[in-house]
């Protein structure tokens, strides 16, 4: 083969290889799917999906992106598609964490009348969870000394825990803590009797 023919053959091989690279690069292989679900609390959510120098912004319920080797591609999903594709995974999720706040009369572990009604709503939530995990955290306002408030906050938490146990919740499922005046719901000057800080928070998960 002459030198000219060899050079021509090498050129054909290089062109063929280049064509193969272009062909491979042009194939976007799917790698996953991201769907923005409606927020349970009704809040507006936005999610950014990035990849390979590209970005897709999901800014409404069921907005979706297929992730590929070339970057994300936007598309519209639906409740039906989500249930069909992700139904088993969604069903396996633990129940959503719920938080309840109960308020107390000043200097005591007695609930306000309004908070008694709130407390009653905790038990149906616990009942629908197969393995509930409950944390009860007591707080005080900024009146009184630190040792007094530490005792009172734990006293409030234990009073709620004891009542939950009395109503049939296993003691092993409940942890009670006292935080004193360290974590106010409403920040005040020292010595201010703020009703919203005299509280117990119940976290159910």
N, C-alpha and C positions, 0 to 999 in steps of 0.2 A: 504494500500500500504506500502510495506516495505521501510526502509530507503534507501536501495540500489536502488529500483525502483524510489523513489522520486528524488534521486540524478541524476539518468539517465535521467529522464524527464526534470529536470532543465537544464541538459547539452544539450538536444535536443532543448529546447526553446532558450538557449543562442546561439547555432549554427544557428538556424533559424533567429534570430535577426541579427546576424553578416552577414549572407547571404543577408538579406534585406538591410543592410547598404552598403555592397559592391555593390549591384545591383543599389541602388540609386546613390551612388557616381560615378558609371560608366556611368551614363546618363548625358551627357553634354547638358543642355537646352540652345538653342539659345536665345540670348538677344538683338542682334542688328547686324548691318553690317556697316563697315567702308570701303570706297572706295577712293583711291587717284586719283583725277581728274587731267587732264592735266592743267598746269598753263597757264593762258591766256597770260602772258607776255613771255612765252617760257622758263622761268627759271626752273632748275631742283629742284624738291622738294622731301623730305623724311619725312615720318610720322611713329612714333612709336606707336603701339597699345599694351597696357599692361593690364594684368588681371590675378589674382590668381597665381602670381609668374611666369607667362609666358609672353613672348614678341614676337611680330611679327613686322618686319620692312618692311614697304611699300616704295619702292624706285623707282617705275616707274609708268607711267600712267596706271590706271585701275587695279593696284595691290590692293588686297582687303583682309579683315579679317572679318570673322564671329565671333562676340563676344559671348562667352558661359559662363555658370556657372563654367566651368573648365579652362577658359582662351581663348584667341583668336586662331582661326584657319585660316591660310593663304589660299587664293585661287585666281584665276585669274578671274576678272570681265571683262566687255566689255562695249563699248559705248551703245550697244543695251540694255543690262541689266540695265544700269544706267538710260537710258531714260524710260524704262518700269517701273522700281521700284521707281525712284525718280523724274520722269518728272514733276509732278505737283508741287513738292517742289522747283525744280530748276526754274520753270517758275514764281514762286511767289517771287523769290529773287529780291531785288532792283538792278538796273543797277550798274555795277562796277564803282567805283570812278575814275574820270579822272583828271589829273593835267596838266595844260598848263603854260609855263613860257614865259613871254614877256619881251624884253629888251628895254631900253630907251637910248636916247642920253643924254650926261652928262648935269646935271643941269636942265633938262626939263621934261615935261610929254609927249614928242613926241616919238612914237615907232620907232625903227629901221625898215628898209625896210623888213628884213627877218621876224621880229616879226609881221608885218602887215599881212603877209601870214599865220602865225601861229594863229593869232587872228581870221581870217576868218574860220578856222577849228573848232573853239569852237561852232559855232552856229548849225551845223548839229547834234552835240552831244547833245546839249541842247534840240533840237527839238524832239528827239526820247525818251525823258523822260517825263512821264506823270505828275510828280510833281517835277520839278527840284529844287535843293537847291544849290545856287552858292555863293561862298566866294571869294572875290577879295582882295588880300593882297599886299600892296605896300612896297618896300624896297629901300634903297639907298646904295651907297658905303660909305666909311669912311671919305670922305672929308667933311669939314664944321662942324658946331656945331650941337649938339643934337636937339635943337629946330628947326633949319632950316631943318634938315633931317626928323624930325617927320612930319613937314608940307609938305615937298616934297613927302614923301612916301604916305601920305594920298591923296595928290593932284593927284599922279599917279593912285592910286586905284580908286579915284572918276572919273578921266578922262575915265578909262576903263568902270566903271559902267555906266556912262552917255552915252557912245557910245553903250553899250549893250541895254540900255533902248531905245535909239533912233532907234535901229534895231528891236525893238518889244518885248524885254524881260521884263516882269512885274517887276517894281521896288521892289515889295514886295519879289521877289525871290532872290534878290541880297543883300549881305552884303559886305560893303567895310571897310577895316582896313588899318592902316599904322603902320609899325613896325620900321621905321627909319633905322638905321644902326646896329640894335641889332642882326639880324639874317643873316649874310653874307653867300652867297653861296660859296664864296672863302674867306677864312680867310686871312686878310692882316694886315699890320701895320697901325696905325692911319694915316689918311691923304692920303691914296693911292686911286687913281681913278681907281677902278677895274670895267670894263664894265659889268661883269657877276653879280655884286651885284646891279646894277641899273636895277631893275626888278619889275614886278608884277607877282604873281602867281595866277592863276585862278583854283579853285577847284570846279568841277562839280560833284554832286552826286544825 
